[in-house]
Amino acid sequence: MFNNLNATTTLHNGVKMPWLGLGVFKVEEGEEVEKSVETAIKLGYRSIDTAAIYRNEEGVGRAIKASGVPREELFITTKVWNKAQGYEITLEAFERSMSKLGLDYLDLYLIHWPVKGKYVDTWRALEKLYSDGKVRAIGVSNFQINHLQDIFEMAKVRPMVNQVEYHPKLAQVELLSFCKENNVQMQAWSPLMQGHLLENEVLKSIGEKHGKSVAQIILRWDLQNGVVTIPKSVKEHRMKENADIFDFELTVEEMEKINVLNEDKRIGPDPDNFDF
């Protein structure tokens, strides 16, 4: 299942999505993001995750072009920002993102946050983009169970992905279970909790047994929980390390030791109390 960097999960509409990708949150537009994406693709990464609010879609697009890898081999994600939510305005925001990325189609388009009173209309716009063949898959980000239920009630097409903050201190147990029951692929942003978990003694001891770093243990835990993961890095050696998680497996006991680290602790905003 997770035997190499090209391993994929199949979304409920049949589209294949890599289990591991590169996130470019807070990676600067220009040389930094171009180098980061080009390096990742050179190392074998095929999934790149950006967003309108990251303000680096143009650099991502240039790096994709420079990579020389056929477009159909790549899986590119971007997201509509909160101020561009609503039906018509989302359709316009999508075209702006596509122009910046320089792409003819997108693999995955996400609603970045569940903006109250707007995300249902925004979802209708995503359904139109999907039915028009401009996007291969559509989904949401930072949606809780109640937000997903709102979408399910009106959707012609259900979300294929829900990208949320997910790491051993925020295991999102109920949400993950709900997503699995409803064929929504969960995806982790900030899987390493922005570095806050790298000195955790439980994770370090598990890493020592496998000859792996704490980061590698966490990313492997993601995969074995059935969660797609997109660690951010701008350093080549870190990207290599993050991708070197396909040659070992965590035992049931080790998975449980990591599961009990959960404290429902966020480093990002709470989607139910976010100032949009």
Secondary structure as UniProt FT lines:
FT   TURN            5..6
FT   STRAND          8..10
FT   TURN            12..13
FT   STRAND          16..18
FT   STRAND          22..23
FT   TURN            25..26
FT   TURN            29..30
FT   HELIX           31..43
FT   STRAND          47..49
FT   HELIX           52..54
FT   HELIX           57..67
FT   HELIX           71..73
FT   STRAND          75..80
FT   HELIX           82..84
FT   HELIX           87..101
FT   STRAND          106..111
FT   TURN            116..118
FT   HELIX           119..131
FT   TURN            132..133
FT   STRAND          135..141
FT   HELIX           145..154
FT   STRAND          161..165
FT   TURN            168..169
FT   HELIX           173..181
FT   TURN            182..183
FT   STRAND          185..189
FT   TURN            191..192
FT   HELIX           193..195
FT   TURN            196..199
FT   HELIX           201..210
FT   HELIX           214..224
FT   TURN            225..226
FT   STRAND          228..229
FT   HELIX           236..243
FT   HELIX           252..259
FT   TURN            260..261
FT   HELIX           271..273
//
